[in-house]
């Protein structure tokens, strides 16, 4: 394998792994979907302006608050819990 081919493979792997993790808002949306019995597309997530790492989820007439802190290295996602 030439140096150029190795570089292309390395770049492709780097791009794939860089895009394979979730944001806190995505994790909250997914968990809120289960907790609120509401489709993910109907849930809106916004960060709490007063508390860093805290997110508000609204959907299907229900609300929930989540705290995110830490990192789940296996799933490549933040750890978020209902508050």
C-alpha positions as CSV (number, residue, x, y, z in Angstrom):
1,X,0.0,0.0,0.0
2,X,1.4,3.4,-1.0
3,X,1.8,6.3,1.4
4,X,-1.1,8.1,-0.4
5,X,-3.4,5.1,0.0
6,X,-2.5,4.9,3.7
7,X,-3.3,8.6,4.1
8,X,-6.7,8.2,2.4
9,X,-7.6,5.2,4.6
10,X,-6.4,7.1,7.7
11,X,-8.4,10.2,6.8
12,X,-11.5,8.1,6.0
13,X,-11.3,6.4,9.4
14,X,-10.8,9.7,11.2
15,X,-13.8,11.2,9.6
16,X,-16.0,8.2,10.4
17,X,-15.0,8.1,14.0
18,X,-15.3,11.9,14.5
19,X,-18.9,11.7,13.3
20,X,-19.9,8.7,15.3
21,X,-20.8,10.2,18.7
22,X,-23.9,11.8,20.1
23,X,-24.4,15.3,21.6
24,X,-26.0,15.9,25.0
25,X,-29.1,17.2,23.2
26,X,-29.4,14.0,21.2
27,X,-29.0,11.8,24.3
28,X,-31.6,13.9,26.1
29,X,-34.0,13.7,23.2
30,X,-33.6,9.9,23.0
31,X,-34.1,9.4,26.7
32,X,-37.0,11.9,26.9
33,X,-38.7,10.0,24.1
34,X,-38.9,6.9,26.4
35,X,-39.5,8.8,29.6
36,X,-42.3,11.0,28.2
37,X,-43.8,8.3,25.8
38,X,-43.4,10.7,22.9
39,X,-41.8,10.4,19.4
40,X,-38.3,11.8,19.2
41,X,-39.3,14.2,16.4
42,X,-41.9,15.8,18.7
43,X,-39.4,16.5,21.5
44,X,-37.6,19.8,21.7
45,X,-34.5,20.0,23.8
46,X,-32.9,23.2,24.9
47,X,-30.1,23.9,27.4
48,X,-31.0,25.5,30.7
49,X,-29.6,29.0,30.7
50,X,-29.1,29.0,34.5
51,X,-27.4,25.6,35.0
52,X,-24.5,24.3,32.9
53,X,-25.0,20.7,31.8
54,X,-28.8,20.8,32.4
55,X,-31.3,20.4,29.6
56,X,-35.1,20.9,29.3
57,X,-37.1,18.5,27.2
58,X,-40.6,19.3,26.0
59,X,-42.9,17.1,24.0
60,X,-46.5,15.7,23.8
61,X,-47.6,18.2,26.5
62,X,-45.0,16.9,29.0
63,X,-41.7,18.3,30.3
64,X,-38.6,16.8,31.9
65,X,-35.2,18.1,33.0
66,X,-31.9,16.2,32.6
67,X,-28.4,16.7,34.0
68,X,-25.5,15.7,31.7
69,X,-22.1,15.1,33.0
70,X,-19.4,12.6,32.3
71,X,-18.8,10.6,29.1
72,X,-19.8,7.0,28.2
73,X,-16.7,5.9,26.2
74,X,-18.4,2.7,25.1
75,X,-21.3,4.4,23.4
76,X,-19.3,7.6,22.6
77,X,-22.0,9.8,24.2
78,X,-22.5,12.1,27.2
79,X,-24.2,10.6,30.3
80,X,-27.5,12.2,31.0
81,X,-29.9,11.5,33.9
82,X,-33.3,12.8,34.8
83,X,-33.1,15.5,37.4
